[in-house]
Amino acid sequence: MSPLLDLQRRGQQIGRLRIGEQVSTGKKNNDGTDKTRPSRLATFRFTTQSRQSAEAVAELYGGTIRDWEGQFEVITTHSAIGVTVPPRDAVISQWYEKWTAGGAERRCDSQREQISGGPCLCPHAENPGDENEAAAAALERSRLSSLNPPQACKLVTRISVMLPDLPGLGVWRLDTGSYYAAVEIGDSAALMQYARNKGVYLPATLRIEQRKRVAGGQTKKYPVPVLEVLATFRDIADGRLEAGGIAAQLPPAPGEQRRALTAGTPAAPAPAPAGAPEPDGFAAQLAAITKADIATAGQRIVALMSGPDITPGQMNAIKTRAAELGVWDDQVCTDDGEREVWEEVHSAWQARWDALARAAKARQPAPGTGKAA
């Protein structure tokens, strides 16, 4: 095939990844339609015009296919998905943008407005290198952009990734206005794009990280999309990733662990000593929680400690494993029967430990009666 020299190719966009949705407020607009408000999600929501893609998403990541604005949507059960970068598209783009019903009105880089070619019209630092001036301008721009109607541009970060376990060779795009995503995700995206340009595709996970901040005496929780490269710097530097071929450069499929990279042929596992006891069910389940799926490790640990037959020894093993994985302070969702509750792993562990202690005390005979207290 002869390439067209003046045509810039790009990957087909199969659909969008979202971490929120519009929900009804229970009120009506003047035209009789439902009033809606944005609502955050703890798991990824896919939207696409392809029925085949929607079916594959539901099968792989869970959820139910629903019609949505002439497309299909699936709110999955996964807060982390394996991704890689597209062959030629930019992985990330970041702009300050102001939109109206007629489309994009402004798009700037904090210094120059791209649509008109003129200077930035929003509050901005004359010297971007002055951190205090830049921070003050950012706060004022954020305040103006939150007005109704907006009076300034909003920060928009767009991330384009491929999902190797879904059909099609196009890209899925996630748009976010998160400040934390904007300042944190750039380095990972740039590293992946740089490696791709050198012929190496870095395996990565795109996940939703639940965070919280305290302001004015109130704790606010919010989701942040995180792009986490799974390869180590040594994997890249010593050529093991490249030597492993394209299979080694893909993220693990859902439910699988990433295979360890070796410089040569992997050795066969050593056989268990004769007569060695098989690991019990608890030990196997605990060992199966690894850093390969770190986004859900805390949730799985809390689920494991909730078992009815959990013992103090197993609780101590869980505490040690949570510390090893670095999820002891992670936020997890626990259900009190009426509503979702978000708390740290260590808080859930302590509550379960206290409950076990109370149950053990209740089973002890009361002094002088021989009966449980």
ABEGO torsion letter per residue (X at the ends): XBBBAABBBBBBBABBBBABBBBBAGBBBAAGBBBBBBBBBABBBBBBABAAAAAAAAAAAEEBBBBBGGBBBBBBABABBBBBBBAABBABBBBBBBBBAAEBABBBAGABBAAAGBBBABBBBABAABAAAAAAAAAAAAAAAABOBBABBBBBBBBBBBBAABBEABBBBBBBABAAAAAAAAAAAAAAAAAAAAGBBBBBBBBBBBBBBBBGGBBBBBBBBBBBBABBAAAAAAGAAAAAEAAAABBBBBGBBBBBBBABBBBBBBBBBBGBBBBBAAAAAAAABBAABAAAAAAAAAAAAABAABBAAAAAAAAAAAAAAGAAABBBBBBAGABBBBBBAAAAAAAAAAAAAAAAAAABBBBGAGBBX
